[in-house]
Amino acid sequence: MHRDWSALATHEFDVVVIGGGICGAATAWDAAQRGLSVALLERGDFGEATSANSLKVVHGGIRYLQHLDLARVRESSRERSALLRVAPHLVEPMPVLVPAFGHGPQGPEALGAAFLLLNLLTWDRNSGLSPAHPTVPPARLIPRAELLQHCPGLERRRLTGAGVFWDGRLLNPPRLVWAFVRTAAEAGALAVNYCEVEALLRRGDRITGLRVADRLSSTTMEVRARLVINAAGPYAEQLLVRSGIQPHRNIPLSRDMALVIARRLPNGHALALPTKYHDPDALLSRGPRHLFFLPWDDVALVGVH
């Protein structure tokens, strides 16, 4: 794809998207498919930051169940199905084992009730998938013996069984981002990387464009837009402060983490283990928040869901 920096100044765009991660790339793709004139600006390489450095999970909605955010459960399930449909070579279903302990909030009974609600809310999780596509099975309970076959090294004290649900696994996140960028460009979008937005341009209360700098040539220009979408992820608020739209940063840091450990997980299953941390915003909770161990080639990715 040809990088045409000078074309940014030729006309006023319907939409300019700031940030070439998966959110920005998908937004530009969607807008271009609708026939709008679109520019996608990325200060580094496409998909190089948060989108590449993640747990590589396409969430199917269970993470929002404990907050009773049923709309997001439904939305997540639909988006996972969409990615399984359009990118089966880059996204596949991934089973996640959740051990159950005792017969209280962390027991199989509570887990089974949550799975029943999840299955009801995501009844159409395989909608639009042909027989050739990988499908997402319903969440279910499994006995203690079956769990230990998958994970024989688990602490067995108070272990009473487990549940298994399915999320999506991203096989190559940067390639998925690039697929959206390339397809957006084929639909007419102008995608430019190494193009940093220095400030938003305003006329009164309206954003009219951006001042951008080409990091390869050290030149700057102004880009006009009817609509500007700030999809810069953790850097989005910095741009608002730099442009004088808000006085200082006030979005709290995310309580997330991601590690890589040199240990291979058996049978391709992910594993969720309880921590000592409780989610203060959860309305339905089995107790402590879980730490997830996800298989990735010959290593494991560790982080929160």
Disulfide bonds with the S-S distance in Angstrom:
none
